């Protein structure tokens, strides 16, 4: 069973096999976690993403899917890019958010990654309420049955960390 741990900090500083990027569908960088990963990881990540766009994802990576690239200058081997859904009060998109975590773990397993660092996908600029995002993320990773030994949730702020901590305690 995958051990779930929580850390408050900067995901770009994590020494893990793979870092999950809350990417936008273009794969070409953006704000938040995506921008931080591209800035610190450097040109190698952007070049790999451009290659993916040219070869396979001409229209961009679909929401809920995941794909891996090099980690460039990050202290990880790979970046697993996943596109989270934008939260909607009118449409239940929770299956797409859960898919981000399942697909990221599937890609991690294919790579042979033992440790994976996750952000709170969709809980930033995409507007997903943090408590619901935590419930979906932690529940999905716990149920996934991946070969990954540690799924580390790296939460930038204290408020998000506290919410994830409360939700995780409820799952134990």
C-alpha positions in Angstrom: 0.0 0.0 0.0 1.2 3.5 -0.9 2.2 5.6 2.2 0.7 9.0 2.1 2.6 11.9 3.6 2.0 15.6 3.9 4.6 18.4 3.7 4.2 22.1 3.7 6.7 23.7 1.3 7.7 24.2 -2.3 7.2 21.2 -4.6 10.1 22.2 -6.8 12.5 21.5 -3.8 11.3 17.9 -3.3 13.8 15.1 -3.7 11.5 12.4 -5.2 11.5 10.2 -8.3 8.6 12.2 -9.8 7.0 15.5 -9.3 3.4 16.0 -10.5 2.7 19.2 -12.3 -0.8 20.8 -12.1 -0.4 21.7 -15.8 -2.6 23.5 -18.2 -3.6 21.7 -21.4 -1.0 23.5 -23.5 1.8 21.9 -21.5 3.8 25.0 -22.2 3.9 26.5 -18.7 1.6 28.9 -16.9 1.1 30.2 -13.4 1.2 28.6 -9.9 2.7 25.2 -9.6 3.0 24.9 -13.4 5.0 28.1 -13.7 7.2 27.3 -10.8 8.1 23.8 -12.2 8.9 25.2 -15.6 11.0 28.1 -14.2 13.0 25.9 -11.9 13.2 22.9 -14.1 14.4 24.9 -17.1 14.3 24.7 -20.8 14.6 20.8 -20.9 11.0 20.5 -19.5 9.6 23.1 -22.0 11.4 21.3 -24.9 10.0 17.9 -23.9 6.5 19.4 -23.6 6.9 21.0 -27.1 7.9 17.6 -28.4 4.8 16.0 -26.8 2.6 18.6 -28.4 4.2 18.1 -31.8 4.0 14.3 -31.7 1.0 13.3 -29.7 -1.0 16.1 -28.1 -1.4 18.7 -30.9 -4.6 19.9 -29.3 -3.1 19.8 -25.8 -3.3 17.2 -23.0 -6.9 16.4 -22.1 -8.3 17.1 -18.6 -7.8 14.1 -16.3 -4.9 12.6 -18.3 -1.2 12.5 -17.4 2.1 12.3 -19.3 5.8 12.4 -18.2 8.8 14.4 -19.2 12.3 14.9 -17.9 12.5 17.0 -14.7 15.3 19.2 -16.1 17.0 21.0 -13.2 14.6 19.8 -10.5 15.9 17.4 -7.9 13.6 14.7 -9.3 14.0 12.4 -12.3 10.6 13.1 -14.0 7.7 15.5 -14.1 4.3 14.0 -14.5 2.0 16.6 -16.1 -1.7 16.3 -15.4 -4.5 18.7 -16.3 -7.0 19.2 -13.5 -10.6 20.3 -14.1 -11.8 23.8 -13.4 -14.3 23.6 -10.5 -17.9 24.2 -11.3 -20.9 24.6 -8.9 -23.2 23.5 -11.8 -21.5 20.3 -12.9 -19.9 17.5 -10.9 -16.4 17.2 -12.3 -14.9 15.2 -9.4 -14.4 12.1 -11.6 -12.0 14.2 -13.7 -10.1 15.3 -10.7 -9.8 11.8 -9.4 -8.6 10.7 -12.8 -5.7 13.2 -12.5 -4.4 11.3 -9.5 -5.1 7.8 -10.9 -3.4 8.6 -14.2 -0.4 10.2 -12.5 0.1 7.1 -10.4 -0.3 4.9 -13.5 2.4 6.9 -15.3 4.6 6.8 -12.1 4.2 3.0 -12.0 5.2 2.8 -15.7 8.3 4.8 -15.0 9.2 2.7 -12.0 8.9 5.8 -9.7 8.9 4.9 -6.0 8.3 8.4 -4.6 5.9 10.9 -6.1 5.2 14.5 -4.9 1.7 15.8 -5.6 0.4 19.4 -5.4 -3.3 20.0 -4.6 -4.4 19.7 -8.3 -7.2 22.2 -9.2 -7.3 23.7 -5.7 -5.5 26.9 -6.8 -6.5 29.1 -9.8 -8.9 26.4 -11.0 -11.0 27.2 -7.9 -11.7 23.8 -6.5 -12.6 24.0 -2.8 -9.6 22.8 -0.8 -11.6 20.5 1.5 -13.2 18.7 -1.4 -10.0 18.6 -3.4 -8.3 17.0 -0.4 -11.0 14.4 0.0 -10.8 13.4 -3.7 -7.0 13.5 -3.8 -6.3 11.5 -0.7 -9.2 9.0 -1.2 -8.1 8.4 -4.8 -4.5 7.8 -4.0 -5.3 5.6 -1.0 -7.6 3.4 -3.2 -5.4 3.3 -6.3 -3.3 0.3 -5.5 -0.2 1.7 -7.1 3.3 0.3 -6.7 4.5 3.8 -5.7 5.9 3.5 -2.1 5.2 7.1 -1.1 2.8 9.7 -2.3 3.8 13.0 -0.8 1.4 15.9 -0.9 3.3 19.1 -0.9 1.1 22.0 0.1 2.3 25.5 -0.3 0.3 27.2 2.4 -0.5 26.4 6.0 -4.3 26.6 5.4 -4.2 23.9 2.7 -1.8 21.8 4.8 -4.2 21.9 7.7 -7.2 20.9 5.6 -5.3 18.0 4.0 -4.1 16.9 7.5 -7.7 16.8 8.8 -9.0 14.9 5.8 -6.1 12.4 6.0 -6.7 11.8 9.7 -10.3 11.0 8.9 -9.2 8.3 6.4 -7.0 6.5 8.9 
